[in-house]
């Protein structure tokens, strides 16, 4: 039963990667406490994977409805740019000590950044659910225009943030662990509760399995599709704030670049089919950890960064084969299972 569990393959892949790290990287599992903070390779992987996990959670629901969102990276850039431009930082003297204060109250800046991300999701939702455009075409529009808009807002320059409280979002620690881990855990728990403890998860699966039948059964498929795109952009917006906080600046040219492709790969590695229907939030989290662990492994053993892209392409090819009904049929014909009959 364990071997047949949907999470067996992603967990096995992650375990194999961790075993390779144990052999190839000295002290990979070593953890230590410095200044009350927990440090180590495993903590670093979880921390660096946090934005990808958020993007993968949002992408999971979109793919479950037979959709796709390739504008995630652009939404990340827009969200981070809005927050960085509003917060910024101005040096003032307080009691004879120079300190930086935010140009705009941080709460309002974060709300504005998330509002921009939600508008991106609403735009995609209107194009897909309202106008009936193909998801890849609809989100391609924002993928191009969104990053261009972020570059226009910054004049193609990197906007630096000097306000220290903002840094806590992406690089702060709480109870010894990176704060980003708590954000991911909170988003995952809320999403999982909504999907499993309410009918929303079943409705999303129904739309993915057969949207026509779901609509005839009385489900408001357009509303559900609109919701998943807004939710996906909201997750991307939080990821953008996290990335901007971590690097203390907004880089509209590179922030979130190709993040949507890693998110799609994480979702498929977790066992969610690109054909829609059943989905696994836990599998998407594991898929994101696999990608980040793979990246960490390649960098740590001294391989060129370009190898990472080649390996990812191979993984994508294998995942597509595993989800192909024709390939499965060919495999069964080439290697028929041996069935022991009764004498």
Residue, then its C-alpha position, 0 to 999 in steps of 0.5 A: x500500500x505504501x508503494x502505491x501511495x501517490x506520494x511514494x515516488x516524490x518521497x523516494x526521489x527526495x530520499x535518493x537526493x538526500x542520500x547522494x548529498x550525504x555521500x557527496x557533501x561532508x556535513x550535509x545533515x549537520x545542524x548547529x545553533x548560532x546566536x539562537x538561530x538554527x543553521x545547516x544545509x537542510x535549513x538553508x534548503x527549506x528557506x530557499x525553497x519557500x518562495x517556490x513552495x508558495x508558487x507551487x501551492x497556487x499553481x497546483x489549484x490552477x493545474x487542477x482545473x486544467x489551466x496553467x499560469x506562466x505569469x507567476x514570475x511577472x507577478x513576483x516582480x510586480x509585487x516586489x517592485x511595488x513594496x520596494x518603491x513604497x517602503x524604500x528608506x530615508x535616513x533620519x536622526x533619532x536621538x543622535x543616531x542615524x536610522x532609516x524609516x520607511x517612506x510609506x508605512x510598511x503595512x500599507x506598502x505590503x497591502x499595496x503589493x498584495x493588491x497589485x498581485x491580486x489585480x494580476x490574478x483577477x486579470x488572468x481570471x477574467x481572460x480565462x473564465x470570462x472571455x474563454x481564452x486558452x490559459x497559456x495564451x491569457x497568462x502569456x500576456x501578463x508574463x510579458x506585459x507584467x515584467x515590462x510594467x515592473x521594469x517601467x516602474x523602476x526605470x530598469x534599475x534595482x530599487x534598494x530597500x533600507x528599512x530593516x523591519x522589512x528584512x524580517x519577512x525574508x531573512x528573519x528568524x522566529x524561535x530559531x527557524x527562518x520566518x519564511x518557513x512559518x509563512x509557508x506552513x501557514x499558507x499550506x495549512x489554510x489551503x489544505x483546510x479549505x481544500x479538505x474540510x470544505x467542498x471547495x477542493x471537490x468542486x475544483x477537482x470536478x472542474x478539472x475532470x469534466x468542466x462541462x459536466x460540472x457546469x451542468x451539475x450546477x457548479x459555477x465553474x467560471x467563479x471557481x476558475x477565477x478564484x484559482x487564478x487569483x489565489x495563484x497570484x496571491x501566492x506569487x505576491x507573497x513569494x515576491x515580498x519574500x524574495x525582495x525582503x531577502x535580497x533587500x532590493x527589487x530587481x524587476x529584470x530577474x526577480x522570479x525569472x522562470x519561477x513559473x516553470x519551476x512551480x509547474x515542475x514541482x506540481x508535476x513532480x508531486x503527482x498532480x496531472x497536467x490533465x487536471x482533476x485530482x491534485x496533491x498539495x503535499x506532493x507539490x511541497x515535496x516537489x519544490x523541495x526536490x527542485x531546491x535540493x537538486x539545485x543545492x546538490x549541483x552547486x555544492x559538488x562544483x558542477x556548472x550552474x548550466x547543468x541544473x537546467x539540463x537536469x531539470x529538462x530531463x526530469x520534465x521529460x521523464x515526468x511527461x512520459x510517466x503521465x502519458x497514457x500511450x507510453x504506459x500502454x507501450x511499456x506494458x506491451x514491451x514488458x508484460x507483467x508476469x501473472x502466476x496462474x493457479x495450477 
